[in-house]
Amino acid sequence: MKLNVIALTALAMMAFAANSVLCRLALGAGLIDAATFATVRVVVAAVVLTALMTPRWRAQTRAPVDWRAVLMLFTYMIFFSFAYITLSTGTGALILFGAVQLTMFAVALRSGERFNVASWIGLVIALAGLIYLVSPGVTAPNLTGAVLMSIAGVAWGVYSLLGRAAADPLEATADNFIFCVPLVLAVSLIFHADFHATLDGLLLASVSGGIASGIGYAIWYNALRDLTATRAATVQLCVPAVAAIGGVLLMSEDLTIRLIVASLATLGGVWVVLAQRVK
């Protein structure tokens, strides 16, 4: 890959890991409810991106909105937040991006991307790590949280695939967040009885929205133009390891043997796939 693509991808992966850490910091400590976290995150991202795009929109006609991307972003945002009520940082990220990988690999196969034997072996290793993580046992993650995060992962995988066709990554990301605002506000109204928010919780949601999501997702949409679906899916499995480290350092979360083994398997699988030439 080109150096600028590698740099953009690395920045996007750091933003993804930051979102997991920030969300868990806020929800794990009960600083804010899940619906409000998602709403603040989306609203702040929309404000930041609107400020960046306004000069351009004044000078040129706005491109059509991709409502599929808006719906997928909304689905990811809501299910991601509610999943992190019960999941640890690293576990949630591993389930999320495991589901992302499955979704994007399935679409890549359907669209004609070809994998060699080594790539298939890498995929199997990565998926084996994910299956081991969520299999029943004393340290298995909460089932409801795992299901919610899996749905978020499928939505994010589709969102990423749609982003490969975005002519203007910044504008597409801005529109996606802007039109996502009324949807998350509706969810907050539905869960109004659970509303609670501290200043720290609002701050964490704002940082997640304005920087890690708004700017981070625009960077990701930019990088996607030069990534195949296979590579875009696989590289995201680097995120759980970074998120897990953040959870251990910032929240004193347990670094279980199960999580270590699962992370090594998924990251090893990632390395095997990325080491191959995609035909």
Secondary structure as GFF3:
##gff-version 3
##sequence-region A 1 279
A	DSSP	alpha_helix	3	28	.	.	.	ID=ss1
A	DSSP	alpha_helix	34	59	.	.	.	ID=ss2
A	DSSP	alpha_helix	67	83	.	.	.	ID=ss3
A	DSSP	alpha_helix	89	110	.	.	.	ID=ss4
A	DSSP	alpha_helix	117	134	.	.	.	ID=ss5
A	DSSP	alpha_helix	143	163	.	.	.	ID=ss6
A	DSSP	alpha_helix	169	190	.	.	.	ID=ss7
A	DSSP	three_ten_helix	192	194	.	.	.	ID=ss8
A	DSSP	alpha_helix	199	207	.	.	.	ID=ss9
A	DSSP	pi_helix	208	215	.	.	.	ID=ss10
A	DSSP	alpha_helix	216	224	.	.	.	ID=ss11
A	DSSP	alpha_helix	229	235	.	.	.	ID=ss12
A	DSSP	three_ten_helix	236	238	.	.	.	ID=ss13
A	DSSP	alpha_helix	239	251	.	.	.	ID=ss14
A	DSSP	alpha_helix	257	274	.	.	.	ID=ss15
###
